[in-house]
Amino acid sequence: MDNLIDINEAATLIKVNPETLRRWDREGKLVAIKVNDRGDRRYREADIIEFIKVNPKLIQYGRIIKHKDFSIAWYSEGYISMTGNFGVIAKITAENENSWIGFAFAVSGLSLFARTGLKNDLDNLPIEKIKEYIDKNLISDGDVFTFEFENGNFHEVQNPEWWEGKYGKTLVPGLRIEAHATHPVTIKNSAWRVILQFKSKENNIWVTNTFGPSHNFHEYYTWIDSNELQKIGLSNIAKSAEIVAINFGIKLFEETKDKNGDRDITRINDNNSAFYDGKWIRNSTLPGRFMN
């Protein structure tokens, strides 16, 4: 009978995290043998050895890189084609016991054609960039960072549509702001509504916080003229509206700073603001002319 090994032994042989094997099993890439009522995974040792021989690329992007107390792992299997674009994109995560951070690295088609021998750079530079952000303490739980390749290196840009999920930013450790329920106000997408929520971490779960002097607000409504997006070089899409709304929310938070430098969302006194005619108008929605 073939020698059966458990998931931890198989992961050690392949040099990947056991969670990677669970994902490969679900995706049908390396199917496990289920034993007992719990469905524990077992693998034939001979199958693992053969898998290592014929899947070097899959294994390369399945391995975990340790840096300080973080585990860095490829979320995508290397670089994949970008929808509607001649470029490629890679997604990588960094996790520890208390944090999860997403990173997306995009390379345009022109960069791919312009540089030879780029493959090793594309594999190594993102990992080094993530290590740099960890070393400089630039990351917080729930953050997503997006980068674009230019002049031989990756530079941070704001493009949340390169990552799935809700767009948000950390305000201070343990407090973040997120965009929700973004949709056009009119059929012609001439304006957008983005709802902002302040969230704090409780027992490793992000929960929505109330704000305002009486803790009477749960959501902050922002209304954005689509012309304002185009003025600052953004496309007229939901993710662009979220970028603008989140940046405004960060500004709101910074404006609550007192003489001691402390900031507090209970000092935010309204929950509606509109961006049109080149400026934000507090405690306001868009005028009727934008709703036609």
Secondary structure, 3 states (H helix, E strand, C coil): CCCEEEHHHHHHHHCCCHHHHHHHHHHCCCCCEEECCCCEEEEEHHHHHHHHHHCHHHHHCCCEEEECCEEEEECCCCCEECCCCCCEEEEEEEECCCCEEEEEEEECHHHHHHCCCHHHHHHHHHHHHHHHHHHCCCCCCCCEEEEEEECCEEEEECCHHHCCCCCEEEEECCEEEEEEEEEECCCCCCEEEEEEEEEEEECCEEEECCECCCCCECCEEEEEEHHHHHHCCCCCCHHHHHHHHHHHHHHHHHCCCCCCCCCCHHHCCCCEEEEECCEEEECCCCCHHHCC
